[in-house]
Structures are given as C-alpha cells and as structure tokens.
Amino acid sequence: MKKFELIVGLIAILGAFLKILHIPGGFYIALLAFTTLSMFYYVFGFALFNGIRLRDILKKAAYAEYYKRIFKRISIYGSLGLILYLIPASFFAAL
C-alpha cells in the first residue's frame, strides 16, 4: 500500500510540474494521478491513517481498539455541528 501511494504521488507531482511548465499531456497525467490517489484514500483512508494492515481491513479484531475513539470523535463533532446549527446566523453577522 505504501509503495502504491508513493508511486502515484510521485506521478501526481510530475504531472503538476509538467502542467506548470505547459508541457502537453501534463494535465492528463496530473488528472489521472490525483483521481487515482483520491479514490485510493476514499476506499482505504481509514485503515491507512489508523495503521491497519491491508490484510486485516475486513477483520473485526483489527478495529477493536478504534471503536471508542470513533464514537468519541463522532459525538464531539456531531455536538459541535449541532451547536453551530442552532446558533442563529444573526449572531455571527453581529461580530
């Protein structure tokens, strides 16, 4: 997983560099590489950023220690979102 991420990341940087220099094809290389990276992070992002190995992604035991953290984050961000939703917009306009 790390090798794939590194290779596609280098291709994305190369594509962005080619696009900045206005070399033909740079846009398509950057588009393909950044799209591939975004799909990779969308599917494997949670496991990748929490240190779960690829072969353990579908095993319940791999997520045993993360359940409390996940619930805590969801409750904190959910409460914050609810509080911001309930504060009237006129309050922020007055600042």
Secondary structure, 3 states (H helix, E strand, C coil): CHHHHHHHHHHHHHHHHHHHCCCCCHHHHHHHHHHHHHHHHHHHHHHHHCCCCHHHCCCHHHHCCCHHHHHHHHHHHHHHHHHHHHCCHHHHHCC
